[in-house]
Amino acid sequence: MEALGIVVALVALLGVTLLVMAVVGTVKAAKAVAAKVERHSSNAQRAVENATLRAKTITKPGDQGRIAGLRLSLRTALDSTRQVLQGGLPQDGQLGDALQLLARLDSHAAELDAELRLLEREPMSSRVTAKLPELRERTERITHSADSLRWAAQDRMRRFADDELARLSKECQDEAGALRHWTPAEPAADGTEFAAGSAPTADARSAAASADGPADRRKGIGAGRQTSAEELLGLAAEPLSRLADRLRKPNPAGPNHR
């Protein structure tokens, strides 16, 4: 009975654990989906606002159009810089510092955008005209700072890309040179080695000529004239000539004299 109770308790504990894990997984999935939907909705809302501001700069002349242009330039500079920094952060961790500076700029830009939005609804044109130069100067400062971060990040990434391309080109050239040595070295007649297809050195040519000399001389025995019997028998030329002279002399005792 005790063993059965332990088994039941373990099964119940396992069931509770699985239920808790399922609940936790469901909650995490719901939060991830909500965050994704919120991110997409905020991006869509910002895209709609940018389109509206762009339309106002064209359709509304005067101060209202200028205010819309300031808001649009402010958003465009910050969004472009954020995209560049976030895109290069996985390859260059130092861009994280630039992202922190951009976040501080973003907070100032949000305050400025709120002031510009209030100025759009300001009924007194004189106040709008008086406040607009100050707000334009603040907008230019923020946009210039954001542009400077974006340009510096772009130059940094381009420099890194150029350096990497230079190293890759050097490695490709080295590998191409190694791939061209496809034939092994072949031994020459005197034991020296040189690669196939390459011209032998002067020492190798002289060694080959000395090795071929006796063979050439042996081949030249019958070259240029007919070989005599004495030369073939290896006899000296002078004793043979004296023997021939004695044979040509007449015998004074007659042919039967001994």
C-alpha positions as MATLAB code, in Angstrom:
seq = 'MEALGIVVALVALLGVTLLVMAVVGTVKAAKAVAAKVERHSSNAQRAVENATLRAKTITKPGDQGRIAGLRLSLRTALDSTRQVLQGGLPQDGQLGDALQLLARLDSHAAELDAELRLLEREPMSSRVTAKLPELRERTERITHSADSLRWAAQDRMRRFADDELARLSKECQDEAGALRHWTPAEPAADGTEFAAGSAPTADARSAAASADGPADRRKGIGAGRQTSAEELLGLAAEPLSRLADRLRKPNPAGPNHR';
ca = [
       0.000    0.000    0.000;
       2.826    2.379    0.807;
       4.439    1.699   -2.580;
       1.124    2.351   -4.318;
       0.739    5.624   -2.448;
       4.237    6.715   -3.463;
       3.493    5.926   -7.109;
       0.238    7.889   -6.979;
       2.012   10.842   -5.369;
       4.713   10.797   -8.040;
       2.146   10.671  -10.824;
       0.224   13.552   -9.256;
       3.421   15.573   -8.876;
       4.336   14.888  -12.489;
       0.888   15.966  -13.633;
       1.065   19.199  -11.635;
       4.553   19.909  -13.037;
       3.371   19.382  -16.588;
       0.373   21.611  -15.964;
       2.556   24.394  -14.535;
       4.980   24.127  -17.469;
       2.087   24.304  -19.919;
       0.695   27.398  -18.190;
       4.094   29.085  -18.108;
       4.697   28.257  -21.780;
       1.284   29.600  -22.732;
       1.868   32.835  -20.814;
       5.301   33.340  -22.415;
       3.923   32.660  -25.872;
       1.048   35.089  -25.275;
       3.476   37.781  -24.106;
       5.715   37.237  -27.131;
       2.751   37.467  -29.485;
       1.470   40.590  -27.706;
       4.921   42.223  -27.903;
       5.188   41.357  -31.592;
       1.718   42.716  -32.304;
       2.461   45.854  -30.315;
       5.734   46.339  -32.163;
       4.071   45.925  -35.519;
       1.198   48.187  -34.523;
       3.574   50.887  -33.296;
       5.575   50.625  -36.518;
       2.391   50.856  -38.561;
       1.196   53.828  -36.522;
       4.531   55.573  -36.951;
       4.452   54.909  -40.696;
       0.970   56.443  -40.862;
       2.100   59.480  -38.880;
       5.124   59.943  -41.157;
       2.906   59.749  -44.226;
       0.542   62.307  -42.671;
       3.410   64.689  -41.895;
       4.766   64.287  -45.405;
       1.361   65.166  -46.814;
       1.120   68.222  -44.539;
       4.436   69.573  -45.760;
       2.992   69.547  -49.281;
      -0.617   70.552  -48.717;
      -0.292   73.093  -45.873;
       1.730   76.223  -46.638;
       3.081   78.591  -44.033;
       3.996   77.766  -40.461;
       1.901   74.606  -40.305;
       3.802   73.078  -43.215;
       7.140   74.107  -41.730;
       6.258   72.536  -38.376;
       5.274   69.305  -40.128;
       8.578   69.372  -42.036;
      10.530   69.770  -38.782;
       8.737   66.823  -37.198;
       9.306   64.693  -40.286;
      13.035   65.486  -40.507;
      13.413   64.737  -36.802;
      11.770   61.323  -37.133;
      13.587   60.452  -40.329;
      17.053   61.196  -38.915;
      16.464   59.187  -35.743;
      14.837   56.228  -37.496;
      17.578   56.005  -40.128;
      20.344   56.169  -37.529;
      18.637   53.541  -35.375;
      18.350   51.143  -38.302;
      22.035   51.535  -39.204;
      23.263   51.066  -35.632;
      21.030   48.109  -34.873;
      21.960   46.475  -38.169;
      25.700   46.755  -37.494;
      25.581   45.873  -33.792;
      25.888   42.063  -34.254;
      29.192   42.524  -36.154;
      30.544   45.453  -34.098;
      29.776   45.591  -30.390;
      31.195   49.107  -30.091;
      28.058   50.441  -31.786;
      26.220   49.748  -28.536;
      27.640   52.987  -27.097;
      26.305   54.870  -30.098;
      22.900   53.265  -29.548;
      22.888   54.507  -25.955;
      23.642   58.033  -27.155;
      20.891   57.688  -29.722;
      18.449   56.676  -26.985;
      19.286   59.879  -25.117;
      18.814   61.837  -28.321;
      15.506   60.047  -28.814;
      14.224   61.284  -25.463;
      15.072   64.888  -26.387;
      13.487   64.364  -29.781;
      10.290   63.060  -28.154;
      10.055   66.202  -26.015;
      10.678   68.394  -29.047;
       8.102   66.499  -31.108;
       5.534   67.037  -28.346;
       6.248   70.790  -28.374;
       5.923   70.907  -32.149;
       2.649   69.015  -31.972;
       1.319   71.547  -29.481;
       2.527   74.370  -31.673;
       0.554   72.921  -34.582;
      -2.647   73.438  -32.573;
      -1.686   76.904  -31.399;
      -4.397   79.372  -32.587;
      -2.202   82.484  -32.278;
      -0.051   82.798  -35.344;
       2.191   85.370  -33.637;
       3.176   82.875  -30.965;
       3.793   80.244  -33.616;
       6.048   82.624  -35.511;
       7.934   83.549  -32.331;
       8.510   79.956  -31.178;
       9.306   78.430  -34.545;
      12.961   79.636  -34.876;
      13.902   78.198  -31.487;
      12.256   74.864  -32.238;
      13.931   74.757  -35.655;
      17.343   75.308  -34.067;
      16.767   72.479  -31.582;
      15.590   70.231  -34.376;
      18.724   70.911  -36.420;
      20.960   70.151  -33.440;
      19.267   66.816  -32.777;
      19.175   65.790  -36.423;
      22.812   66.770  -36.935;
      23.860   64.691  -33.918;
      21.876   61.702  -35.203;
      23.299   62.119  -38.692;
      26.843   62.289  -37.291;
      26.352   58.980  -35.480;
      24.926   57.373  -38.616;
      27.690   58.650  -40.885;
      30.409   57.565  -38.434;
      28.870   54.092  -38.154;
      28.636   53.799  -41.941;
      32.268   54.875  -42.381;
      33.342   52.410  -39.690;
      31.492   49.513  -41.293;
      32.852   50.422  -44.739;
      36.413   50.565  -43.347;
      35.993   47.166  -41.725;
      34.574   45.804  -44.978;
      37.550   47.197  -46.945;
      40.048   45.686  -44.498;
      38.299   42.326  -44.598;
      38.187   42.435  -48.389;
      41.918   43.221  -48.519;
      42.718   40.262  -46.253;
      40.425   37.998  -48.248;
      42.043   39.074  -51.524;
      45.513   38.344  -50.098;
      44.399   34.898  -48.930;
      42.870   34.172  -52.345;
      46.113   35.174  -54.086;
      48.175   32.958  -51.775;
      45.838   30.025  -52.332;
      45.895   30.564  -56.096;
      49.700   30.505  -56.034;
      49.653   27.291  -54.018;
      47.183   25.666  -56.398;
      49.470   26.354  -59.374;
      52.137   23.970  -57.987;
      50.292   20.897  -59.149;
      53.291   18.868  -60.478;
      55.882   17.189  -58.185;
      59.610   17.574  -58.673;
      61.211   15.037  -61.053;
      64.775   13.696  -60.591;
      67.302   14.684  -63.263;
      70.020   12.411  -64.768;
      72.616   13.441  -62.156;
      70.284   13.024  -59.180;
      69.201   16.675  -58.942;
      65.510   17.487  -58.974;
      63.621   20.084  -60.910;
      59.909   20.542  -61.514;
      58.360   19.137  -64.645;
      57.920   21.728  -67.320;
      60.708   23.945  -65.949;
      64.058   24.483  -67.681;
      67.042   22.640  -66.133;
      69.849   24.680  -64.664;
      73.336   25.114  -66.171;
      74.817   22.558  -63.748;
      72.164   20.039  -64.738;
      72.864   20.647  -68.446;
      76.612   20.237  -67.975;
      76.120   17.044  -65.945;
      73.870   15.650  -68.641;
      76.426   16.532  -71.342;
      79.240   14.798  -69.435;
      77.065   11.728  -68.925;
      76.243   11.581  -72.623;
      79.880   12.077  -73.739;
      81.121    8.440  -73.707;
      78.006    7.238  -75.437;
      78.487    9.847  -78.124;
      82.079    8.774  -78.584;
      81.100    5.127  -78.783;
      78.506    5.990  -81.360;
      81.126    7.961  -83.307;
      83.444    4.966  -83.937;
      81.891    4.265  -87.323;
      80.952    7.789  -88.131;
      82.712    9.536  -91.036;
      84.801    6.577  -92.368;
      84.755    2.782  -92.741;
      86.103    0.865  -89.763;
      89.178   -1.256  -90.558;
      89.853   -4.815  -89.396;
      92.747   -3.702  -87.205;
      90.539   -1.250  -85.398;
      87.838   -3.848  -84.929;
      90.414   -6.413  -83.573;
      91.952   -3.792  -81.323;
      95.462   -4.213  -82.800;
      97.983   -1.412  -83.094;
      98.465    0.138  -86.561;
     102.325    0.174  -86.592;
     103.096   -3.584  -86.066;
     100.570   -4.488  -88.722;
     102.229   -2.234  -91.263;
     105.676   -3.798  -90.612;
     104.213   -7.295  -90.952;
     102.677   -6.334  -94.269;
     106.019   -5.011  -95.526;
     107.815   -8.308  -94.717;
     105.107  -10.288  -96.470;
     105.500   -8.188  -99.630;
     109.318   -8.762  -99.843;
     110.413  -11.659 -102.205;
     112.039  -14.696 -100.687;
     115.624  -15.026 -102.163;
     115.796  -18.801 -101.506;
     112.771  -19.491 -103.551;
     109.378  -20.527 -102.587;
     110.494  -24.048 -101.547;
     113.329  -22.859  -99.322;
     112.657  -23.119  -95.734;
];
